Amino acid sequence: MFTRAMIKTPCRNMVNGISHANLGTPDHALAVKQHERYIQALASCGLEVIVLDPDEAFPDSTFIEDTCLVTGSVTVITRPGAVSRQGEIHAVTQAMARFDRPMAAIQAPATLDAGDVMMVQDHFYVGLSDRTNAAGISRLKEILAPYGYTVSPIELTTVLHLKTGVSYLENNCLLAWGEFVTKPELAGFTILPVDDTESYAANCVWINDRVLVPQGFDKTRDMIENQGYETIAVDVSEFRKLDGGLSCLSLRF
């Protein structure tokens, strides 16, 4: 169960983010309103929400998940694969230092975006992607091993991050799209296959027995609810324009 979430307010410079999904330019004012409703959704799941100030120096910094992996035993500060994002870790490191838990860091030449990391109990699946390299996966394994955690890689072929295409909903259940529906590494899970027309909805977030789903993807939402989950729909259209999803917008711990 989670008790806290850390998020970062979108800056006006978000319109210059490095990833675009050919859906138009984000509306900053609308993004801020959507972010506020996202905060409300997190709070409704019982979380204390810690809000970090926007930083105009880093257009993508609202996608805070990529900068930090928070486990039950150790906090891992990442080294994002995009050079323009590597400075984002400083504010997050400072904010996480207030909590009484061990901290470790990914260091060059390793790169790791935590959007490539999916935690399933004490095991971590990590996407080998354009943003996360083999050295990053190896370093993460070294950091987590003393705490009894295990790590295994999954090579990506079609998505930016692992959690772009697959989400763990607890209870041995995965929401999956495209290549992840038939990945042999995931064969032991109950797979909820996301329709190709709703591929964006493969990125959902389980929080304390509720599932946050992107608004407007009713097939996926119905499928999740039919599996017995309570859902909360959140409009994140402006973040979608930057290839960002629900999980990208928070650290949950």
Backbone hydrogen bonds, N-H to C=O, Kabsch-Sander energy under -0.5 kcal/mol:
donor,donor_aa,acceptor,acceptor_aa,energy
5,A,48,E,-2.5
6,M,251,L,-2.4
7,I,50,I,-2.8
9,T,52,L,-2.2
14,M,11,C,-1.7
15,V,12,R,-1.0
16,N,13,N,-2.4
17,G,14,M,-2.1
21,A,241,K,-1.9
28,H,26,P,-0.8
31,A,27,D,-2.6
32,V,28,H,-2.4
33,K,29,A,-1.7
34,Q,30,L,-2.7
35,H,31,A,-2.5
36,E,32,V,-2.1
37,R,33,K,-1.8
38,Y,34,Q,-1.9
39,I,35,H,-2.1
40,Q,36,E,-1.9
41,A,37,R,-2.1
42,L,38,Y,-2.3
43,A,39,I,-2.6
44,S,40,Q,-2.1
45,C,41,A,-0.7
45,C,42,L,-1.0
46,G,43,A,-1.9
47,L,42,L,-1.5
48,E,3,T,-2.6
49,V,47,L,-0.5
50,I,5,A,-3.3
50,I,48,E,-0.6
51,V,49,V,-0.6
52,L,7,I,-3.0
52,L,50,I,-0.6
58,F,55,D,-1.8
61,S,58,F,-1.9
63,F,60,D,-2.1
64,I,62,T,-2.0
65,E,248,C,-2.3
66,D,63,F,-1.2
67,T,64,I,-1.7
68,C,65,E,-1.2
69,L,76,V,-2.9
70,V,68,C,-0.5
71,T,69,L,-0.7
71,T,74,V,-2.2
75,T,102,P,-2.7
76,V,69,L,-3.3
76,V,74,V,-0.5
77,I,75,T,-0.6
77,I,104,A,-3.0
78,T,67,T,-2.0
78,T,76,V,-0.5
79,R,112,L,-0.7
83,V,81,G,-0.6
85,R,82,A,-2.1
86,Q,82,A,-0.5
86,Q,83,V,-1.3
88,E,85,R,-1.8
89,I,86,Q,-1.1
90,H,87,G,-1.2
92,V,88,E,-1.1
93,T,89,I,-2.8
94,Q,90,H,-2.2
95,A,91,A,-2.1
96,M,92,V,-2.6
97,A,93,T,-1.4
98,R,95,A,-0.8
99,F,96,M,-1.7
101,R,99,F,-1.9
104,A,75,T,-2.4
106,I,77,I,-2.5
110,A,107,Q,-1.8
112,L,79,R,-2.2
114,A,66,D,-1.3
114,A,112,L,-0.5
116,D,113,D,-2.3
117,V,114,A,-1.7
118,M,116,D,-0.5
118,M,125,Y,-3.0
119,M,117,V,-0.5
120,V,123,H,-3.3
123,H,120,V,-2.2
124,F,150,T,-2.4
125,Y,118,M,-2.6
125,Y,123,H,-0.5
126,V,152,S,-2.4
127,G,116,D,-2.8
128,L,154,I,-2.4
129,S,127,G,-0.9
129,S,132,T,-1.7
133,N,111,T,-1.3
133,N,131,R,-0.5
137,I,133,N,-1.8
138,S,134,A,-2.4
139,R,135,A,-2.5
140,L,136,G,-2.2
141,K,137,I,-2.2
142,E,138,S,-1.9
143,I,139,R,-2.2
144,L,140,L,-2.5
145,A,141,K,-2.1
147,Y,144,L,-1.7
148,G,145,A,-2.2
149,Y,144,L,-1.6
150,T,122,D,-2.1
152,S,124,F,-2.2
154,I,126,V,-2.5
156,L,128,L,-2.0
163,K,115,G,-2.2
164,T,161,H,-1.6
165,G,161,H,-0.6
165,G,162,L,-1.7
166,V,162,L,-0.8
167,S,175,L,-2.4
169,L,167,S,-0.6
169,L,173,C,-2.8
173,C,170,E,-1.7
174,L,190,T,-3.0
175,L,167,S,-2.8
176,A,174,L,-0.6
176,A,192,L,-2.4
177,W,165,G,-2.1
180,F,177,W,-1.8
181,V,178,G,-1.7
182,T,179,E,-0.6
186,L,183,K,-1.7
187,A,184,P,-1.4
189,F,186,L,-1.7
190,T,172,N,-2.7
191,I,189,F,-0.7
192,L,174,L,-3.4
192,L,190,T,-0.5
194,V,176,A,-3.4
198,E,195,D,-2.1
199,S,196,D,-1.1
201,A,198,E,-1.9
202,A,199,S,-1.9
203,N,200,Y,-1.4
204,C,202,A,-1.1
205,V,212,L,-2.0
207,I,205,V,-0.5
207,I,210,R,-3.4
210,R,207,I,-1.3
211,V,230,E,-2.4
212,L,205,V,-3.0
213,V,232,I,-2.5
215,Q,234,V,-2.4
217,F,214,P,-0.9
221,R,217,F,-2.2
222,D,218,D,-2.8
223,M,219,K,-2.0
224,I,220,T,-2.3
225,E,221,R,-2.5
226,N,222,D,-2.6
227,Q,223,M,-0.7
227,Q,224,I,-0.8
228,G,225,E,-1.8
229,Y,224,I,-1.5
230,E,209,D,-0.8
232,I,211,V,-2.3
234,V,213,V,-2.5
236,V,234,V,-0.6
239,F,236,V,-0.6
240,R,236,V,-2.0
241,K,237,S,-1.1
242,L,239,F,-1.4
243,D,240,R,-2.2
244,G,239,F,-2.5
246,L,203,N,-0.6
249,L,245,G,-0.7
249,L,246,L,-0.9
250,S,247,S,-1.3
251,L,6,M,-2.3
253,F,4,R,-2.4
